[in-house]
C-alpha cells in the first residue's frame, strides 16, 4: 500500500474509542509543539496555526491507529494538508490586506533562542522570505529544510510525486538562499544592536539611530488598516531615522520599549504613554540593523500574551 492509500485507508475506520482514543491522544500531545511549529512556519499566523492544530486533532481522532506505521509522520502529514488548504485561501485574503503584511509575532520560550536552527527558522526575516514562495513551495521548503522530512513523506503530504518534490525543494532552496540573512547572528549581538536602537529612539537621538542602522535598512510597519502605519516599506538609514524621530515628535507621545524574545530573537514590546502599541523585531547583520519589522495591528498581537513552546522534532 502506498502512502496516499495508507492515509485514505487509515481514515476509513470508525472514530477511535477507549484504549485507542487514549493512544491517539497521547501521540497528539507528544507531538503538539512540533505540529504547531509546522503550521506556524507555513502560515505566519498564530490563530490560523491553532486552527490547523484543532483540525489535525479532529482528523487524527478518526484514524485507525493499527494502520499507521509512523504516528509522528502521519500527524505531520495531516497538519501539512490542513495548513496548505488554509495557506491557499490566506493568499487571497492577503491580496486585500491594507498596507504591508507581516507575520504575527510569537512570544517564544528561552530554549528557542538557544537553538540557532529553530530560532532562524521562525525569525521575522526568514518568515518574510517564505511569504515570497508559492504555497506548495513553502510547504516543501519548511518540511525539508527545517524539519528534515524525507522526500517520499513530503510527496505524500503535498500530493506530488517524489521527483516533483525534489525539483520544488531545489527551486525553493535557491530562492530562499538568495534572500535570507547572510549569517545567523548570536543573540548577544542582536540584543546589543536593539539596545542601542532603543536608547536612540527613546531619547530622540537621530545620530544614535544612524549609527546603529545599516545604510540599506528597511522599515516595514503593519497596521492592517486598524492602526496608522507607513503604506510602503521605508528604505535607507536617513529616511528611517527621520521617520522614527519625526513621527514620535509629531505625535507628542512618550515611546518606550520592553525587551522580550519574539520568534526566537531579541525584540521590543513598544508602549505609547504606557499602553502597548506593537512589537518590533529586527534583522541584524554585521552588528547593525538591516531590517525593522513593526507590528501594530491589534489582531496580530495575541501571540505575545504568553510564551509558546516550539519544536523541530
Order of alpha helices (4+ residues) and beta strands (2+ residues): alpha-alpha-alpha-alpha-alpha-alpha-alpha-alpha-alpha-alpha-alpha-alpha-alpha-beta-beta-alpha-beta-beta-beta-beta
